[in-house]
Amino acid sequence: MQFICDAPGNKTWFRIETEGEAAVESELMRHAVEKHFRVEWEKAARSFRPASTAFIEQEIGLKAHIRNEMPLFLTLRDDEGNGLATAMLPPCGKDNATCKPIIVGVENHDPFVDQADAIRALADHFGLTLDRVRCYPYRR
């Protein structure tokens, strides 16, 4: 995982970088982020066009391409490593009409109730609007 930013209350946002990390997040948070991570990874990989036709060089730049093309998957952790929220933001953290930000808590519950300050810190870090109406898909 990659450090992204600190949040109030000794909380920290990290970027989920691998399918294994996404699997841990799914288990910890009891939701399906692993499935969404895998789908987005595969979609980004399919859009890659190698710069060279030489077999041995065909994957040069693939990881960087995927990193720039797929949405950011993030986890909010407290100072003991407990999972508090999971976010999916547009690629590179820049507003994008094709990728709507999603933020959920444990078991897909509303994270804005307890994590509003931390979500605000993430929004400030990327310069995005991350409000409940826009980002929480399970309004009841």
C-alpha positions as CSV (number, residue, x, y, z in Angstrom):
1,M,0.0,0.0,0.0
2,Q,1.1,3.5,-0.7
3,F,0.6,6.4,1.8
4,I,-1.7,9.1,0.4
5,C,-2.5,11.5,3.3
6,D,-3.2,11.8,6.9
7,A,-6.6,12.5,8.3
8,P,-7.9,13.9,11.6
9,G,-8.1,11.5,14.6
10,N,-4.9,9.5,13.8
11,K,-6.3,8.1,10.6
12,T,-4.5,7.6,7.3
13,W,-5.5,7.1,3.7
14,F,-3.5,4.5,1.7
15,R,-3.7,3.5,-1.9
16,I,-4.5,-0.2,-2.6
17,E,-2.0,-1.2,-5.3
18,T,-2.3,-4.9,-5.8
19,E,-5.1,-7.5,-6.1
20,G,-3.8,-9.1,-2.9
21,E,-4.2,-5.8,-1.0
22,A,-7.7,-5.5,-2.5
23,A,-8.5,-9.1,-1.3
24,V,-7.4,-8.2,2.2
25,E,-9.5,-5.0,2.1
26,S,-12.6,-7.1,1.0
27,E,-12.1,-9.5,3.8
28,L,-11.5,-6.8,6.4
29,M,-14.3,-4.6,5.3
30,R,-16.7,-7.3,4.3
31,H,-17.5,-5.9,0.9
32,A,-16.6,-6.6,-2.8
33,V,-13.7,-4.1,-3.5
34,E,-11.5,-7.0,-4.7
35,K,-13.9,-7.7,-7.5
36,H,-14.1,-4.1,-8.6
37,F,-10.3,-3.7,-8.4
38,R,-9.8,-6.8,-10.6
39,V,-12.3,-5.6,-13.2
40,E,-10.7,-2.1,-13.4
41,W,-7.2,-3.6,-13.5
42,E,-8.2,-5.8,-16.4
43,K,-9.9,-3.0,-18.3
44,A,-6.8,-0.8,-17.9
45,A,-4.6,-3.6,-19.0
46,R,-6.7,-4.3,-22.2
47,S,-6.3,-0.6,-23.2
48,F,-2.5,-0.8,-23.1
49,R,-0.7,-0.6,-26.5
50,P,3.0,-1.7,-26.4
51,A,5.5,0.7,-27.8
52,S,7.5,-2.2,-29.3
53,T,6.6,-5.3,-31.2
54,A,9.6,-7.2,-29.8
55,F,8.1,-9.9,-27.6
56,I,10.5,-9.2,-24.7
57,E,9.7,-5.5,-24.7
58,Q,5.9,-5.7,-25.0
59,E,5.1,-5.1,-21.2
60,I,7.4,-2.1,-20.8
61,G,5.2,0.6,-19.5
62,L,2.3,-1.7,-18.7
63,K,2.3,-1.1,-14.9
64,A,2.6,2.7,-15.4
65,H,-0.2,2.6,-17.9
66,I,-2.5,0.7,-15.5
67,R,-1.6,3.0,-12.6
68,N,-2.6,6.0,-14.7
69,E,-5.7,4.5,-16.3
70,M,-7.5,2.7,-13.5
71,P,-9.4,4.4,-10.7
72,L,-7.6,4.9,-7.4
73,F,-8.7,2.4,-4.8
74,L,-8.0,3.7,-1.3
75,T,-8.4,2.5,2.3
76,L,-8.8,4.5,5.4
77,R,-7.1,3.0,8.5
78,D,-6.9,4.0,12.1
79,D,-3.6,4.0,14.0
80,E,-4.1,0.3,14.8
81,G,-4.6,-0.7,11.2
82,N,-8.4,-1.2,11.5
83,G,-10.3,-0.6,8.2
84,L,-12.7,2.3,8.4
85,A,-13.7,3.1,4.8
86,T,-12.9,2.2,1.2
87,A,-12.9,4.7,-1.6
88,M,-12.7,4.4,-5.4
89,L,-11.7,7.8,-7.0
90,P,-11.2,8.7,-10.7
91,P,-7.8,7.8,-12.2
92,C,-4.9,10.0,-10.8
93,G,-7.4,11.5,-8.4
94,K,-8.6,14.0,-11.0
95,D,-12.3,14.7,-11.6
96,N,-13.6,12.6,-14.6
97,A,-17.0,12.4,-16.1
98,T,-16.6,8.6,-16.7
99,C,-15.7,7.6,-13.2
100,K,-17.9,8.5,-10.3
101,P,-16.2,8.5,-6.8
102,I,-17.6,5.8,-4.4
103,I,-16.9,5.7,-0.7
104,V,-18.3,2.9,1.6
105,G,-17.7,1.7,5.1
106,V,-17.7,-1.7,6.7
107,E,-20.3,-4.0,5.0
108,N,-21.1,-1.1,2.6
109,H,-22.5,1.0,5.4
110,D,-22.4,4.8,5.2
111,P,-18.9,6.0,6.1
112,F,-20.0,9.7,6.2
113,V,-21.6,9.2,9.6
114,D,-18.3,8.5,11.4
115,Q,-15.6,9.4,8.9
116,A,-16.7,12.8,7.5
117,D,-13.5,14.5,8.6
118,A,-11.3,11.9,7.1
119,I,-13.2,12.0,3.8
120,R,-12.9,15.8,3.8
121,A,-9.1,15.4,4.2
122,L,-9.1,13.1,1.2
123,A,-11.2,15.5,-0.8
124,D,-8.8,18.4,0.1
125,H,-5.8,16.3,-0.8
126,F,-7.1,15.6,-4.3
127,G,-9.1,18.8,-4.8
128,L,-12.3,16.8,-5.4
129,T,-15.8,17.1,-4.1
130,L,-16.5,14.0,-2.1
131,D,-19.9,14.5,-0.5
132,R,-22.4,11.8,0.6
133,V,-24.9,12.5,-2.2
134,R,-22.2,12.0,-4.9
135,C,-20.2,9.2,-3.3
136,Y,-22.3,7.0,-1.3
137,P,-24.2,4.6,-3.6
138,Y,-26.5,2.9,-1.1
139,R,-28.6,5.8,0.2
140,R,-31.5,4.3,2.0
